Amino acid sequence: MSLPPCPKCNSEYVYQDQEQLICPECGHEWNPAEVAAEDAPITAKDTNGTLLQEGDRITVAKDLKVKGSSMVIKIGTKALIRRIVDAKDHELDCKVDGVGEMMVTAAFVKKA
């Protein structure tokens, strides 16, 4: 059975204690299942279930009220996804045409 090297000091003398892996050289302990989950790429899906990526053009699928403002982003407004972040509600960092930079929820947009 081969265990991965220590992520902190890259030592090959790692041993397993139940679910944890332990490095005897630097004392680092980690769970390999948690490390694999952290390395997974961040994904977001639009209203139709299509996977969104950075650089995609999207359109707003529903009128959206802007928090702290009386402005409304109308249905059909185009935007460009700058990056996808790991957040509970606003996953897309976008440049919205006519509005500027803002965070948008992926469930309210569709890929153009």
Rosetta constraint file for C-alpha pairs under 8 A:
AtomPair CA 3 CA 14 HARMONIC 6.72 0.50
AtomPair CA 3 CA 15 HARMONIC 7.46 0.50
AtomPair CA 4 CA 12 HARMONIC 7.34 0.50
AtomPair CA 4 CA 14 HARMONIC 7.49 0.50
AtomPair CA 5 CA 10 HARMONIC 5.25 0.50
AtomPair CA 5 CA 11 HARMONIC 5.43 0.50
AtomPair CA 5 CA 12 HARMONIC 4.77 0.50
AtomPair CA 5 CA 13 HARMONIC 7.36 0.50
AtomPair CA 5 CA 14 HARMONIC 6.47 0.50
AtomPair CA 6 CA 10 HARMONIC 4.55 0.50
AtomPair CA 6 CA 11 HARMONIC 5.21 0.50
AtomPair CA 6 CA 12 HARMONIC 6.71 0.50
AtomPair CA 6 CA 14 HARMONIC 6.62 0.50
AtomPair CA 6 CA 22 HARMONIC 7.91 0.50
AtomPair CA 6 CA 23 HARMONIC 6.14 0.50
AtomPair CA 6 CA 28 HARMONIC 7.55 0.50
AtomPair CA 8 CA 26 HARMONIC 7.83 0.50
AtomPair CA 8 CA 28 HARMONIC 7.07 0.50
AtomPair CA 9 CA 26 HARMONIC 6.83 0.50
AtomPair CA 11 CA 23 HARMONIC 7.15 0.50
AtomPair CA 11 CA 25 HARMONIC 7.17 0.50
AtomPair CA 13 CA 23 HARMONIC 6.51 0.50
AtomPair CA 13 CA 24 HARMONIC 6.92 0.50
AtomPair CA 13 CA 25 HARMONIC 7.72 0.50
AtomPair CA 14 CA 21 HARMONIC 6.63 0.50
AtomPair CA 14 CA 22 HARMONIC 5.66 0.50
AtomPair CA 14 CA 23 HARMONIC 4.73 0.50
AtomPair CA 14 CA 24 HARMONIC 6.72 0.50
AtomPair CA 15 CA 21 HARMONIC 5.78 0.50
AtomPair CA 15 CA 22 HARMONIC 5.49 0.50
AtomPair CA 15 CA 23 HARMONIC 6.65 0.50
AtomPair CA 15 CA 24 HARMONIC 7.89 0.50
AtomPair CA 16 CA 20 HARMONIC 5.90 0.50
AtomPair CA 16 CA 21 HARMONIC 4.51 0.50
AtomPair CA 16 CA 22 HARMONIC 6.14 0.50
AtomPair CA 17 CA 21 HARMONIC 6.13 0.50
AtomPair CA 17 CA 22 HARMONIC 7.15 0.50
AtomPair CA 19 CA 31 HARMONIC 6.31 0.50
AtomPair CA 20 CA 29 HARMONIC 6.46 0.50
AtomPair CA 20 CA 30 HARMONIC 5.54 0.50
AtomPair CA 20 CA 31 HARMONIC 4.76 0.50
AtomPair CA 20 CA 32 HARMONIC 7.30 0.50
AtomPair CA 21 CA 29 HARMONIC 5.67 0.50
AtomPair CA 21 CA 30 HARMONIC 5.46 0.50
AtomPair CA 21 CA 31 HARMONIC 6.11 0.50
AtomPair CA 21 CA 32 HARMONIC 7.20 0.50
AtomPair CA 22 CA 27 HARMONIC 6.53 0.50
AtomPair CA 22 CA 28 HARMONIC 5.87 0.50
AtomPair CA 22 CA 29 HARMONIC 4.57 0.50
AtomPair CA 22 CA 30 HARMONIC 6.77 0.50
AtomPair CA 23 CA 27 HARMONIC 5.16 0.50
AtomPair CA 23 CA 28 HARMONIC 5.40 0.50
AtomPair CA 23 CA 29 HARMONIC 6.60 0.50
AtomPair CA 24 CA 28 HARMONIC 7.73 0.50
AtomPair CA 30 CA 34 HARMONIC 7.92 0.50
AtomPair CA 30 CA 35 HARMONIC 7.72 0.50
AtomPair CA 31 CA 35 HARMONIC 6.56 0.50
AtomPair CA 32 CA 36 HARMONIC 6.29 0.50
AtomPair CA 33 CA 37 HARMONIC 6.42 0.50
AtomPair CA 34 CA 38 HARMONIC 6.30 0.50
AtomPair CA 35 CA 39 HARMONIC 6.38 0.50
AtomPair CA 36 CA 40 HARMONIC 6.57 0.50
AtomPair CA 42 CA 84 HARMONIC 6.92 0.50
AtomPair CA 42 CA 85 HARMONIC 6.90 0.50
AtomPair CA 42 CA 86 HARMONIC 6.34 0.50
AtomPair CA 43 CA 51 HARMONIC 7.06 0.50
AtomPair CA 43 CA 52 HARMONIC 7.07 0.50
AtomPair CA 43 CA 53 HARMONIC 7.63 0.50
AtomPair CA 43 CA 84 HARMONIC 7.27 0.50
AtomPair CA 44 CA 51 HARMONIC 5.99 0.50
AtomPair CA 44 CA 52 HARMONIC 5.59 0.50
AtomPair CA 44 CA 53 HARMONIC 7.68 0.50
AtomPair CA 44 CA 84 HARMONIC 7.27 0.50
AtomPair CA 44 CA 91 HARMONIC 7.02 0.50
AtomPair CA 44 CA 106 HARMONIC 6.35 0.50
AtomPair CA 45 CA 49 HARMONIC 5.13 0.50
AtomPair CA 45 CA 50 HARMONIC 5.30 0.50
AtomPair CA 45 CA 51 HARMONIC 4.59 0.50
AtomPair CA 45 CA 52 HARMONIC 5.63 0.50
AtomPair CA 45 CA 106 HARMONIC 6.12 0.50
AtomPair CA 45 CA 107 HARMONIC 6.94 0.50
AtomPair CA 46 CA 50 HARMONIC 5.49 0.50
AtomPair CA 46 CA 51 HARMONIC 6.66 0.50
AtomPair CA 46 CA 52 HARMONIC 6.72 0.50
AtomPair CA 46 CA 106 HARMONIC 5.14 0.50
AtomPair CA 46 CA 107 HARMONIC 5.15 0.50
AtomPair CA 46 CA 108 HARMONIC 6.95 0.50
AtomPair CA 46 CA 109 HARMONIC 5.57 0.50
AtomPair CA 46 CA 110 HARMONIC 5.06 0.50
AtomPair CA 46 CA 111 HARMONIC 6.82 0.50
AtomPair CA 47 CA 61 HARMONIC 7.73 0.50
AtomPair CA 47 CA 106 HARMONIC 7.08 0.50
AtomPair CA 47 CA 107 HARMONIC 4.75 0.50
AtomPair CA 47 CA 108 HARMONIC 6.01 0.50
AtomPair CA 47 CA 109 HARMONIC 5.94 0.50
AtomPair CA 47 CA 110 HARMONIC 5.67 0.50
AtomPair CA 48 CA 110 HARMONIC 6.70 0.50
AtomPair CA 50 CA 110 HARMONIC 7.87 0.50
AtomPair CA 50 CA 111 HARMONIC 7.32 0.50
AtomPair CA 52 CA 56 HARMONIC 6.78 0.50
AtomPair CA 52 CA 111 HARMONIC 7.27 0.50
AtomPair CA 53 CA 81 HARMONIC 7.43 0.50
AtomPair CA 53 CA 83 HARMONIC 7.76 0.50
AtomPair CA 53 CA 84 HARMONIC 7.29 0.50
AtomPair CA 54 CA 81 HARMONIC 5.34 0.50
AtomPair CA 54 CA 82 HARMONIC 5.63 0.50
AtomPair CA 54 CA 83 HARMONIC 5.08 0.50
AtomPair CA 54 CA 84 HARMONIC 6.48 0.50
AtomPair CA 55 CA 80 HARMONIC 6.24 0.50
AtomPair CA 55 CA 81 HARMONIC 5.17 0.50
AtomPair CA 55 CA 82 HARMONIC 5.93 0.50
AtomPair CA 55 CA 83 HARMONIC 7.57 0.50
AtomPair CA 56 CA 80 HARMONIC 5.98 0.50
AtomPair CA 56 CA 81 HARMONIC 5.57 0.50
AtomPair CA 56 CA 111 HARMONIC 7.20 0.50
AtomPair CA 56 CA 112 HARMONIC 7.91 0.50
AtomPair CA 57 CA 78 HARMONIC 7.03 0.50
AtomPair CA 57 CA 79 HARMONIC 5.83 0.50
AtomPair CA 57 CA 80 HARMONIC 4.71 0.50
AtomPair CA 57 CA 81 HARMONIC 6.49 0.50
AtomPair CA 57 CA 111 HARMONIC 6.26 0.50
AtomPair CA 57 CA 112 HARMONIC 5.51 0.50
AtomPair CA 58 CA 78 HARMONIC 5.72 0.50
AtomPair CA 58 CA 79 HARMONIC 5.30 0.50
AtomPair CA 58 CA 80 HARMONIC 6.23 0.50
AtomPair CA 58 CA 81 HARMONIC 7.41 0.50
AtomPair CA 58 CA 109 HARMONIC 6.38 0.50
AtomPair CA 58 CA 110 HARMONIC 5.54 0.50
AtomPair CA 58 CA 111 HARMONIC 4.39 0.50
AtomPair CA 58 CA 112 HARMONIC 4.69 0.50
AtomPair CA 59 CA 75 HARMONIC 7.60 0.50
AtomPair CA 59 CA 76 HARMONIC 5.27 0.50
AtomPair CA 59 CA 77 HARMONIC 5.39 0.50
AtomPair CA 59 CA 78 HARMONIC 4.39 0.50
AtomPair CA 59 CA 79 HARMONIC 6.10 0.50
AtomPair CA 59 CA 109 HARMONIC 5.62 0.50
AtomPair CA 59 CA 110 HARMONIC 5.51 0.50
AtomPair CA 59 CA 111 HARMONIC 6.35 0.50
AtomPair CA 59 CA 112 HARMONIC 5.84 0.50
AtomPair CA 60 CA 73 HARMONIC 7.86 0.50
AtomPair CA 60 CA 74 HARMONIC 7.26 0.50
AtomPair CA 60 CA 75 HARMONIC 5.18 0.50
AtomPair CA 60 CA 76 HARMONIC 5.06 0.50
AtomPair CA 60 CA 77 HARMONIC 5.37 0.50
AtomPair CA 60 CA 78 HARMONIC 6.52 0.50
AtomPair CA 60 CA 79 HARMONIC 7.81 0.50
AtomPair CA 60 CA 108 HARMONIC 6.25 0.50
AtomPair CA 60 CA 109 HARMONIC 4.46 0.50
AtomPair CA 60 CA 110 HARMONIC 6.46 0.50
AtomPair CA 61 CA 75 HARMONIC 5.43 0.50
AtomPair CA 61 CA 76 HARMONIC 6.29 0.50
AtomPair CA 61 CA 108 HARMONIC 5.49 0.50
AtomPair CA 61 CA 109 HARMONIC 4.88 0.50
AtomPair CA 61 CA 110 HARMONIC 6.16 0.50
AtomPair CA 62 CA 74 HARMONIC 7.02 0.50
AtomPair CA 62 CA 75 HARMONIC 4.87 0.50
AtomPair CA 62 CA 76 HARMONIC 7.78 0.50
AtomPair CA 62 CA 108 HARMONIC 6.09 0.50
AtomPair CA 62 CA 109 HARMONIC 7.45 0.50
AtomPair CA 63 CA 72 HARMONIC 6.64 0.50
AtomPair CA 63 CA 73 HARMONIC 5.65 0.50
AtomPair CA 63 CA 74 HARMONIC 4.64 0.50
AtomPair CA 63 CA 75 HARMONIC 4.89 0.50
AtomPair CA 64 CA 72 HARMONIC 5.55 0.50
AtomPair CA 64 CA 73 HARMONIC 5.04 0.50
AtomPair CA 64 CA 74 HARMONIC 6.61 0.50
AtomPair CA 64 CA 75 HARMONIC 7.79 0.50
AtomPair CA 65 CA 69 HARMONIC 7.83 0.50
AtomPair CA 65 CA 70 HARMONIC 7.32 0.50
AtomPair CA 65 CA 71 HARMONIC 6.30 0.50
AtomPair CA 65 CA 72 HARMONIC 4.53 0.50
AtomPair CA 65 CA 73 HARMONIC 6.38 0.50
AtomPair CA 66 CA 70 HARMONIC 6.87 0.50
AtomPair CA 66 CA 71 HARMONIC 5.72 0.50
AtomPair CA 66 CA 72 HARMONIC 5.91 0.50
AtomPair CA 66 CA 73 HARMONIC 7.28 0.50
AtomPair CA 73 CA 77 HARMONIC 6.91 0.50
AtomPair CA 73 CA 99 HARMONIC 7.94 0.50
AtomPair CA 77 CA 96 HARMONIC 7.42 0.50
AtomPair CA 77 CA 97 HARMONIC 6.75 0.50
AtomPair CA 78 CA 96 HARMONIC 6.28 0.50
AtomPair CA 78 CA 97 HARMONIC 5.83 0.50
AtomPair CA 79 CA 94 HARMONIC 6.27 0.50
AtomPair CA 79 CA 95 HARMONIC 5.51 0.50
AtomPair CA 79 CA 96 HARMONIC 4.23 0.50
AtomPair CA 79 CA 97 HARMONIC 5.72 0.50
AtomPair CA 80 CA 94 HARMONIC 5.43 0.50
AtomPair CA 80 CA 95 HARMONIC 5.28 0.50
AtomPair CA 80 CA 96 HARMONIC 6.57 0.50
AtomPair CA 81 CA 92 HARMONIC 6.41 0.50
AtomPair CA 81 CA 93 HARMONIC 6.05 0.50
AtomPair CA 81 CA 94 HARMONIC 4.49 0.50
AtomPair CA 81 CA 95 HARMONIC 6.66 0.50
AtomPair CA 82 CA 92 HARMONIC 7.58 0.50
AtomPair CA 82 CA 93 HARMONIC 5.55 0.50
AtomPair CA 82 CA 94 HARMONIC 5.25 0.50
AtomPair CA 82 CA 95 HARMONIC 6.96 0.50
AtomPair CA 83 CA 92 HARMONIC 6.24 0.50
AtomPair CA 83 CA 93 HARMONIC 5.31 0.50
AtomPair CA 83 CA 94 HARMONIC 7.19 0.50
AtomPair CA 84 CA 91 HARMONIC 5.71 0.50
AtomPair CA 84 CA 92 HARMONIC 4.88 0.50
AtomPair CA 84 CA 93 HARMONIC 6.17 0.50
AtomPair CA 85 CA 91 HARMONIC 5.12 0.50
AtomPair CA 85 CA 92 HARMONIC 6.33 0.50
AtomPair CA 85 CA 93 HARMONIC 7.27 0.50
AtomPair CA 86 CA 91 HARMONIC 6.13 0.50
AtomPair CA 87 CA 91 HARMONIC 5.40 0.50
AtomPair CA 89 CA 105 HARMONIC 5.92 0.50
AtomPair CA 90 CA 103 HARMONIC 5.60 0.50
AtomPair CA 90 CA 104 HARMONIC 5.03 0.50
AtomPair CA 90 CA 105 HARMONIC 4.27 0.50
AtomPair CA 90 CA 106 HARMONIC 7.10 0.50
AtomPair CA 91 CA 103 HARMONIC 6.91 0.50
AtomPair CA 91 CA 104 HARMONIC 6.39 0.50
AtomPair CA 91 CA 105 HARMONIC 5.56 0.50
AtomPair CA 91 CA 106 HARMONIC 6.18 0.50
AtomPair CA 92 CA 103 HARMONIC 5.45 0.50
AtomPair CA 92 CA 104 HARMONIC 5.12 0.50
AtomPair CA 92 CA 105 HARMONIC 6.22 0.50
AtomPair CA 92 CA 106 HARMONIC 6.35 0.50
AtomPair CA 93 CA 101 HARMONIC 7.34 0.50
AtomPair CA 93 CA 102 HARMONIC 5.96 0.50
AtomPair CA 93 CA 103 HARMONIC 4.57 0.50
AtomPair CA 93 CA 104 HARMONIC 6.50 0.50
AtomPair CA 94 CA 101 HARMONIC 5.75 0.50
AtomPair CA 94 CA 102 HARMONIC 5.57 0.50
AtomPair CA 94 CA 103 HARMONIC 6.00 0.50
AtomPair CA 94 CA 104 HARMONIC 6.88 0.50
AtomPair CA 95 CA 99 HARMONIC 7.75 0.50
AtomPair CA 95 CA 100 HARMONIC 5.29 0.50
AtomPair CA 95 CA 101 HARMONIC 4.46 0.50
AtomPair CA 95 CA 102 HARMONIC 6.44 0.50
AtomPair CA 96 CA 100 HARMONIC 5.13 0.50
AtomPair CA 96 CA 101 HARMONIC 6.17 0.50
AtomPair CA 96 CA 102 HARMONIC 7.11 0.50
AtomPair CA 104 CA 108 HARMONIC 7.79 0.50
AtomPair CA 105 CA 109 HARMONIC 7.43 0.50
AtomPair CA 106 CA 110 HARMONIC 7.91 0.50
